[in-house]
Amino acid sequence: MRFGSSLAVAATLVAACTAADVDPIVIKGSKFFYKTNGTEFFIKGVAYQRKQTANAHEASIDNVTEDFSSNGTISGGNTFTDPLSDQKVCARDIPLMAQLQTNTIRVYAVDPTANHDQCMQMLADAGIYVIADLGEPKNSINRDSPQWNQEIYSRYTAVVDTFSKYTNTLGFFAGNEVTNAANNTEASAFVKAAVRDVKAYIVQKKYRPIGVGYATNDDDQRTELADYFDCGEAASAIDFWGYNIYSWCGASSYKDSHYQERTQEFSSYNVPAFFAEYGCNTKQPRQFSEVAALFGPDMTKVWSGGIVYMYFQEANDYGLVTIGSDDKATKLPDFTVLSSQIAKVTPSGVAMASYTPSNKAQACPTQGSVWSANQTLPPTPNDSVCSCMVQSLNCTAKANIGDDDITTNFNYLCDPTNGNYCSGILANGSTGVYGAYSMCSAQERIAWAFNAFYMDQTKNNPKNTNPCDFKGVAQKQTSKAAGTCKAVVSQAGDSGTGAITSAPSPSGTSSGGSSSGSASSSSTGAAGVLMVPSFSFGMLQMAAYVTVAALVGAGMILM
C-alpha cells in the first residue's frame, strides 16, 4: 500500500491543531504508569531511525553511510539525520505507526539544536511517547577507549534540555550495548557515571522527573550488567533497564527462546525492564509470535513491553516499511504480521494506587575475570574546574593544536615508561582511580601533560632548553590562578590526584550538576572527533577523585 498526498493533508491538519499535552509517564517500583489516572503503561514500541548519509540526505546522494544496526551500534560518519526534525516525514510515518498501536518510539540520535515541536506534537496527538538515546555517532560512549569528559556531557545535557519540555518524552538512554564482552566491562563505570550525571542535571534544572536508563544486549555478562547498573546509591542507578534481545526466532516458544529464563532472572528487579529492541529476522517474514508472550500474563508481571526493531527497511532487513525514491512509504509483510499480532494482545496491569513495590536494588557484582568495572565512578565534568586548571599552568597547548598532535603527545607523555606526566588526567574504571582533571576536554588534558613535563624538565633536566615547545604546539604562559581557582588547584595538588571539595559551579547552559557522565571519544572541534587513549596503567598510584555528591534521591521514582 502506498501513501501519498493524503499524508500532507494530515500534516496540515495536525499542525493546525493545538492538542493538550499527553499524560506524562512516571515510575513506581518496577512499573510504568500514566501519572494522572494511575493506569499501568506497557510499551508497544518501534525503533525509528533511518540509515544516514555523510551529508544527511538520501542514500543516493552519497555512498558514505552510517548504519544504526540491529543491535543499536553505529558505524560510519559523524553526520546523521534527526528523525524528529522533519514535519513532512513525521506526517508520513506517524499514521502508519499508529496503525501498529504504537505508543512509544525509540530514536538513536537527535540534533538538540533542531526544532522538534511539530513532530513531538504529532506524536503526542497520536498518543506516542519517545525514548531518546543521548549520544550521537561520534559523540557518545566508546567501549574501547572509555572516557567521560566535558564534550560528551555537554552533548547529553543538551539533548535533555531540548526534550525535557515535551510531556511525551518518556526517558533517555545514557548508553547502548557499550559493554558487550568480558574484556570491556570497565567501560560500564563511565556509562553509569553518565546515568548519575544526567539524573542530577534533570534535578538541578528543575525539569519534570524523566527517567534515565541503559540498553544492553543479550550476552554472557547480562546478569552482571543488570546488577551493576542497579546497585548502590539511587542517585547513580538506572531508572529503567532496556534489553536488546533477539532470541525468539520464527515459531519459537516461551521456553525455547529463553524468555522464561530471562523473566525469572528479572522477577526481582526493582526498576522497570523492557525489551529495548526485539524481532529476530532469521526467518521471514517475521512471525512476531513473541508478541503474545511479551504482553501475556507470564511476562507482564515482570516486563513493561518492548520496542520492535525497526521501522525503516535497510540492508539489515529488519524493516516494517520501505521508503521509495518518491519518499513514499510502502508497507512490508512484517508490518502486516506485526499489526495482526499486536491487535490480539491486551496486557493486564495493576493500578498505581494499589501497587506496593517490594523488590530491592541488586547487589553489586564482584570484580574478577568476568566483571572488572569498579563501583567508584568517574568525576563529574565541570568546565569551571578545567578552566581553573588551564589558568594555573605555566606551559599550555596552543589554541590551534590539532587532533593528530594531541594524540601523538598523549601517546608519549602518558606512557609511564617516559615519566609520570598524566596522573591528573587519566581514568581507570577497573581500579576506580581517576585524575581530578580526567573529565576535561582533550585539549585541556594535553595542556596538563605539557605542563607536567615542562615542570619536571625545568627542575631536573637543565640541558633541555625548550621543554615547552612540543614541535610548536605548546607555549609558555603566566600562571593566573587566584581566588576560587587557586583553591581548586591546591586541592587537586601538583599531581592532580587530590580531592576537589570546593569546585566552582560549571558555566554554560548545558554544564552543571554534581554527578558524572559517560566514557567516550572526545572532540577538539565540532567537525572532528579525537580518540584519546585511556592509558589505564595499574602501576600508576593515583588517589581517587572525590566528588561532592548531590542527593538526587528518587528522581523519577515514586516511592
C-alpha positions in Angstrom: 0.0 0.0 0.0 1.3 3.5 -0.9 0.8 6.7 1.0 0.9 10.0 -0.9 -0.7 13.4 -0.7 -3.2 12.3 2.0 -0.3 12.5 4.5 0.5 16.0 3.5 -3.2 16.9 4.3 -2.9 15.0 7.6 0.3 17.0 8.4 -1.5 20.3 7.8 -4.5 19.3 10.0 -2.3 18.1 12.8 -0.1 21.2 12.6 -3.2 23.4 12.8 -4.4 21.7 16.0 -3.3 22.6 19.4 -3.8 19.5 21.4 -3.4 19.2 25.1 -0.2 17.7 26.5 -0.2 13.9 27.0 -0.2 12.5 30.4 3.4 12.0 31.5 4.7 8.5 32.2 6.0 8.0 35.7 7.8 5.2 37.5 6.8 3.4 40.7 8.8 0.4 41.7 9.3 -1.8 38.6 6.4 -0.4 36.6 5.5 2.5 34.4 2.2 4.3 35.0 0.2 7.2 33.5 0.7 9.9 36.0 -2.9 11.2 36.2 -5.1 8.1 36.1 -2.6 5.6 37.5 -3.1 3.0 34.8 -0.1 0.8 34.1 1.8 1.6 30.9 3.1 -1.1 28.7 5.5 -0.1 25.8 4.3 -1.1 22.4 7.2 0.4 20.6 9.0 0.8 17.3 12.7 1.8 16.7 12.6 4.8 14.5 15.8 5.9 12.8 16.7 5.7 9.2 20.1 4.8 7.8 22.1 8.0 7.3 24.4 9.5 4.7 27.5 11.6 5.0 25.6 14.7 4.0 22.5 13.8 6.0 20.3 13.4 2.9 19.2 10.5 0.8 21.5 7.5 0.4 21.6 8.0 -3.4 23.4 11.3 -2.9 26.5 9.9 -1.2 28.0 6.4 -0.7 29.4 7.2 2.7 26.7 5.9 5.1 26.2 5.2 8.7 24.1 2.4 9.9 22.0 2.1 13.1 22.3 -1.7 13.1 20.1 -4.3 14.7 22.0 -4.1 18.0 21.8 -0.4 18.1 25.5 0.2 17.4 26.5 2.8 14.8 29.1 2.7 12.1 30.2 5.3 9.6 30.5 9.1 9.6 29.6 11.7 12.2 26.5 13.0 10.4 23.1 11.8 10.9 19.5 12.8 10.2 17.4 13.7 13.2 14.2 11.6 12.7 12.1 14.1 14.7 13.0 17.3 12.9 11.2 16.9 9.6 7.5 17.6 9.8 6.7 16.0 6.4 8.5 12.8 7.3 6.7 12.6 10.7 3.3 13.3 9.0 4.1 10.4 6.6 5.2 7.9 9.3 3.2 8.6 12.4 -0.2 7.5 11.0 1.5 4.2 9.9 2.9 3.7 13.4 -0.5 4.4 14.9 -1.9 1.5 12.8 0.5 -0.7 14.7 -0.9 0.6 18.0 2.5 2.1 18.7 2.6 4.1 21.9 6.4 4.5 22.1 9.3 5.1 19.6 13.0 4.9 20.3 15.3 7.3 18.4 19.1 6.7 18.5 20.4 10.1 17.6 18.8 13.5 17.7 20.0 17.1 17.0 19.5 19.2 20.1 19.7 22.4 18.0 16.9 21.4 15.7 13.2 22.2 16.2 11.2 19.2 17.2 7.9 20.9 18.2 5.9 19.8 15.2 6.9 16.1 15.3 6.6 15.9 19.0 3.2 17.4 18.9 2.1 15.0 16.1 3.4 12.1 18.2 1.6 13.4 21.3 -1.6 13.7 19.3 -1.2 10.0 18.3 -0.5 9.1 22.0 3.1 8.2 21.2 5.9 8.7 23.7 9.7 9.0 22.9 12.7 7.3 24.4 15.8 9.1 23.1 19.4 7.9 23.2 21.6 10.7 24.4 24.6 10.1 22.2 25.3 10.6 18.5 27.6 8.5 16.2 30.8 10.3 17.1 30.0 11.9 20.4 29.0 9.0 22.7 30.3 6.2 24.7 33.2 4.2 23.3 33.9 0.8 24.8 37.4 0.6 23.5 38.6 3.9 24.9 36.3 4.9 27.8 36.4 8.5 28.8 34.0 10.9 30.4 34.7 14.5 29.6 33.1 17.9 29.1 32.3 17.3 25.4 30.1 14.2 25.9 28.5 15.7 29.0 27.5 18.8 27.1 26.1 16.7 24.3 24.0 14.6 26.7 22.6 17.5 28.7 21.8 19.4 25.5 19.5 16.6 24.5 17.9 16.7 27.9 17.4 20.5 27.6 15.7 20.1 24.3 13.4 17.2 25.1 12.5 17.8 28.7 9.8 20.3 27.7 7.7 17.6 26.0 5.4 15.7 28.2 5.6 12.7 25.8 9.3 12.3 26.4 9.3 9.0 28.3 13.0 8.8 29.1 16.6 8.8 27.9 19.2 6.1 27.3 22.7 7.0 28.5 24.3 4.2 26.6 23.5 1.3 24.3 25.5 -2.0 24.4 28.7 -0.3 25.5 29.9 -3.4 27.4 29.4 -6.4 25.1 32.2 -8.7 26.3 34.2 -9.6 29.4 37.2 -7.6 28.2 35.4 -4.2 28.1 33.2 -4.2 31.2 35.4 -1.4 32.6 33.5 0.9 30.3 30.4 0.4 32.3 31.8 2.6 35.1 31.7 5.5 32.7 28.2 4.8 31.5 26.9 4.5 35.0 28.6 7.9 35.7 26.6 9.2 32.7 23.4 8.0 34.3 24.3 9.7 37.5 25.2 13.0 35.9 22.1 13.2 33.7 19.8 12.3 36.6 21.5 15.0 38.7 21.2 17.5 35.8 17.5 16.9 35.5 17.0 17.6 39.2 19.3 20.7 39.1 17.5 22.2 36.2 14.2 21.6 37.9 12.8 19.7 35.0 9.9 17.3 35.5 11.0 13.8 36.5 12.2 11.9 33.4 13.9 8.5 33.7 17.4 7.7 32.6 18.3 4.2 31.7 20.6 1.9 29.8 20.1 -0.6 26.9 22.1 -3.8 26.9 22.5 -6.7 24.5 21.9 -10.3 25.4 25.4 -11.6 26.2 27.2 -13.6 28.8 27.5 -10.5 31.1 23.8 -9.9 31.2 23.4 -10.6 34.9 26.5 -8.6 36.0 25.4 -5.7 33.8 21.9 -5.6 35.2 23.2 -5.8 38.7 25.9 -3.2 38.3 23.6 -0.5 36.8 21.0 -1.1 39.5 23.2 -1.5 42.6 24.5 1.2 45.0 23.0 4.6 45.7 19.8 5.5 43.9 21.4 8.7 42.6 23.7 6.7 40.3 21.4 3.8 39.5 19.4 3.5 36.3 15.7 4.4 36.4 14.8 1.7 33.9 16.5 -1.2 32.1 16.4 -1.8 28.3 17.1 -5.3 27.0 18.0 -5.8 23.3 17.1 -9.4 22.7 16.7 -11.4 19.5 16.4 -15.0 20.8 12.8 -15.7 19.7 13.2 -16.6 16.1 10.3 -18.0 13.9 7.9 -20.3 15.7 9.9 -20.5 18.9 8.4 -20.7 22.4 8.4 -19.0 25.8 10.9 -21.7 27.0 13.0 -22.3 23.9 13.6 -18.6 23.3 14.9 -18.3 26.9 12.2 -15.7 27.5 11.1 -17.8 30.5 14.7 -17.8 31.9 15.1 -14.1 31.4 11.7 -13.4 33.0 12.8 -15.4 36.1 16.1 -13.5 36.3 14.3 -10.1 36.2 11.5 -11.1 38.6 13.3 -9.4 41.5 14.4 -6.3 39.6 13.3 -3.1 41.3 13.0 -0.8 38.2 11.0 -1.2 35.0 12.6 -3.6 32.5 11.5 -3.8 28.9 12.8 -5.0 25.5 14.6 -2.0 24.0 14.9 -4.0 20.8 13.3 -7.3 19.7 12.3 -9.0 16.5 14.6 -11.8 15.2 14.6 -11.9 11.4 16.4 -15.2 10.6 13.1 -16.5 9.3 11.0 -14.3 7.1 8.5 -12.8 7.0 8.8 -12.5 10.7 6.0 -14.1 12.6 6.2 -11.9 15.7 4.7 -14.8 17.7 6.7 -13.5 20.7 4.2 -10.6 21.0 1.6 -12.8 22.6 4.1 -13.9 25.2 5.6 -10.5 25.9 2.2 -9.0 26.5 0.7 -12.1 28.1 0.3 -13.0 31.8 3.6 -14.8 32.1 5.7 -11.8 31.3 3.7 -8.6 32.1 4.3 -9.1 35.8 8.0 -8.5 35.1 8.3 -6.8 31.7 6.9 -3.5 30.6 6.5 -4.3 27.0 9.1 -3.8 24.2 10.3 -2.0 21.1 10.3 -3.7 17.7 13.4 -3.2 15.6 13.0 -1.4 13.1 10.5 0.9 11.2 12.7 1.5 8.2 13.8 -1.2 5.8 17.6 -1.1 5.4 20.3 -3.5 4.3 20.0 -5.5 7.5 16.4 -6.4 6.5 14.6 -5.5 9.7 12.2 -3.0 8.2 8.4 -2.7 8.6 8.1 -0.2 5.7 10.3 0.7 2.8 10.7 4.3 1.6 10.7 4.7 -2.2 12.6 7.2 -4.4 9.4 9.3 -4.3 9.7 9.5 -0.5 6.5 7.5 0.0 6.2 4.6 2.4 5.1 1.1 1.5 4.2 -1.5 4.0 6.2 -4.7 4.0 4.9 -8.1 5.0 6.4 -7.7 8.5 4.2 -4.7 9.0 1.1 -6.7 8.3 2.1 -9.6 10.6 3.1 -7.3 13.5 -0.2 -5.3 13.1 -2.1 -8.6 13.4 -0.2 -9.8 16.4 -0.4 -6.5 18.3 -4.1 -6.3 17.7 -4.6 -9.6 19.6 -3.0 -8.6 22.8 -4.4 -6.6 25.7 -1.8 -6.6 28.5 -3.3 -6.6 32.0 -1.6 -4.4 34.6 -2.1 -3.1 38.1 -3.4 0.3 39.4 -0.6 2.6 40.7 -2.6 3.3 43.9 -2.9 -0.3 44.8 0.6 -1.3 43.9 3.2 -1.6 46.6 6.7 -2.3 45.3 8.7 -4.9 47.2 11.8 -5.5 45.1 15.1 -4.1 46.3 18.2 -2.9 44.4 20.5 -5.6 43.3 23.9 -6.3 45.0 26.9 -5.1 43.0 28.8 -7.8 41.0 32.1 -8.9 42.4 35.1 -7.9 40.4 37.0 -10.7 38.7 37.6 -12.3 35.4 34.0 -11.8 34.2 33.5 -8.3 35.6 36.0 -5.5 36.1 34.1 -2.3 36.5 34.6 -0.6 39.8 31.8 0.8 42.0 33.7 4.1 42.2 32.7 6.2 39.2 34.5 8.9 37.2 34.2 12.5 38.3 31.6 14.9 37.1 32.6 17.1 34.2 33.0 20.6 35.3 34.2 23.2 32.8 35.0 25.7 35.5 37.4 23.3 37.2 39.1 22.6 33.9 39.3 26.3 33.2 40.9 26.9 36.6 43.4 24.2 35.8 44.4 25.7 32.5 44.8 29.1 34.0 47.2 27.7 36.6 49.6 26.2 34.1 53.0 27.6 33.1 53.0 25.6 29.9 49.9 25.1 27.9 48.6 23.9 24.5 48.2 26.4 21.7 44.6 27.1 20.7 45.1 25.7 17.2 46.5 22.4 18.3 45.2 19.6 16.1 43.8 16.1 16.9 46.8 14.3 15.5 49.2 16.4 17.6 47.1 15.8 20.7 47.1 12.0 20.1 50.8 11.9 19.3 51.7 13.7 22.5 49.3 11.7 24.6 50.9 8.5 23.4 54.3 9.8 24.5 53.6 11.7 27.7 51.1 9.2 29.1 53.3 6.2 28.6 54.6 5.5 32.1 58.0 4.4 30.8 58.6 8.0 29.8 57.6 9.5 33.2 54.6 10.3 35.3 53.1 13.2 33.4 49.4 12.1 33.2 48.3 11.2 36.7 45.9 14.1 36.9 44.2 13.3 33.6 43.9 9.5 33.5 40.8 7.5 34.3 40.7 3.8 35.2 37.3 2.2 35.5 38.7 -1.0 36.9 40.6 0.4 39.8 38.2 3.3 40.4 41.1 5.8 40.3 40.5 9.0 38.4 42.6 12.1 38.0 41.0 15.3 39.1 41.1 16.6 35.5 40.3 13.4 33.7 36.9 14.8 32.8 38.3 17.8 31.0 38.5 18.2 27.2 41.3 16.6 25.2 43.0 20.0 24.7 42.8 20.8 28.4 44.2 17.4 29.3 47.1 17.6 26.9 47.8 21.1 28.3 48.1 19.5 31.8 50.5 16.9 30.5 52.6 19.5 28.7 52.9 21.5 31.9 53.8 18.4 34.0 56.6 17.6 31.5 57.7 21.3 31.5 57.9 21.5 35.3 59.8 18.2 35.5 62.3 19.1 32.8 62.8 22.6 34.2 63.6 21.2 37.6 65.5 18.0 36.7 67.0 18.4 33.2 68.6 21.8 32.6 70.0 20.5 29.3 66.5 20.7 27.9 66.5 24.4 27.0 63.0 24.4 25.4 60.8 22.0 27.4 57.6 23.8 26.4 57.5 23.5 22.7 56.5 20.0 21.5 57.2 20.8 17.9 55.4 24.1 18.1 52.1 23.1 19.6 52.8 24.3 23.1 53.6 27.7 24.6 54.5 29.3 27.9 52.1 31.5 29.8 51.9 33.2 33.1 50.0 31.3 35.8 46.9 33.3 36.9 45.0 31.0 39.3 43.5 33.1 42.1 40.5 33.0 44.4 38.3 30.0 44.0 40.5 28.7 41.2 43.5 28.8 43.5 41.6 26.6 46.0 40.6 24.2 43.3 44.2 23.8 42.0 45.5 23.5 45.5 43.1 20.7 46.4 43.9 18.8 43.3 47.6 19.1 44.1 50.7 19.1 41.9 50.0 15.5 40.8 46.3 16.3 40.0 45.1 13.4 42.1 43.7 15.2 45.1 40.0 15.5 46.0 38.4 18.8 44.9 35.8 19.6 47.5 35.1 23.2 46.6 34.6 23.1 42.9 33.1 26.3 41.3 29.8 26.0 39.6 30.1 25.0 35.9 29.4 27.6 33.3 27.3 27.3 30.2 23.8 26.3 29.6 24.5 22.6 29.3 27.1 22.2 32.0 26.4 21.8 35.6 25.2 19.3 38.2 27.3 17.4 40.6 27.3 13.9 39.1 29.2 12.2 36.4 29.0 11.2 32.8 29.8 8.6 30.3 33.0 7.4 28.6 33.5 8.2 25.0 35.6 9.7 22.3 36.4 13.3 22.9 36.5 16.1 20.3 38.5 19.2 20.0 36.2 20.6 17.4 32.7 20.3 16.1 33.8 18.5 12.9 36.3 16.0 14.1 36.5 13.5 16.9 39.6 12.6 18.8 40.1 9.1 20.2 42.3 9.7 23.2 43.8 6.6 24.7 42.7 5.9 28.2 46.1 4.6 29.4 44.7 2.6 32.4 48.1 1.5 33.7 47.8 -0.3 37.0 51.3 0.9 38.1 50.2 4.5 38.4 49.3 5.1 42.0 46.7 7.8 41.8 44.3 8.9 44.6 40.7 8.6 43.7 38.8 11.7 42.9 36.1 12.5 45.4 33.0 14.3 44.1 30.7 16.5 46.0 27.6 14.2 45.7 24.3 15.8 45.1 21.5 13.9 46.7 19.4 13.0 43.6 17.3 10.5 45.6 14.2 9.2 44.0 14.4 11.3 40.8 11.6 9.9 38.6 10.9 7.1 41.0 7.7 7.4 43.1 8.3 5.8 46.5 
